[in-house]
Amino acid sequence: MVGRPRPLPRRRLQIRFEHRFRAPLPYVFLWCTDYAPDDPGIEQAPYTRRILRREAGTVVYEDLGDRGNGWFLNRQTVALHPPDRWHAESDGTHRSWSIDYTLNAFPDGTTGLRIRGIRQATALDPEPPTAAAVLRNLEVMWSRFGRALERDYRRSARTAVRPSARAGRTRRRPAR
């Protein structure tokens, strides 16, 4: 039909990604699920994070940033399944994600993170990234998180701090 706009294609990507941390599984789980407003600083990313709700088993937060060609907003709802997994549903202006995170402990004391997700572009993202670009971004992001996590773990081993202490935020363990 003449005059009727054609819908933009919505590309759907299945993503599989793995990363390994030099820290034990309980520490990695607590560190990775301790969402905080300063997470963008660890990631070195230009967005702000606001924690909307934190209750037993659930965290809800929003990320707001400038993509260079306009603003983006993402709201993520995270269901925690201790001790070794969590699930996130993220809806945003440019994309939606459904992500499963699973941790595995290895005999050498390291912990593996496995991410399985489906990324769906929205109409506001007419040129969504390729799977290779998404994987490169995940590699950079989790490498930065990994360095911060491992630094905090080494620090905690020396000073007996809780694993929820991220990027220099340390909290002493309560006396027993």
PyMOL commands that set and color helices and strands:
alter all, ss='L'
color gray80, all
select helices_A, chain A and resi 25-32+39-43+131-159
alter helices_A, ss='H'
color red, helices_A
select strands_A, chain A and resi 12-21+47-55+58-66+71-81+85-92+95-105+111-121
alter strands_A, ss='S'
color yellow, strands_A
deselect
rebuild
show_as cartoon
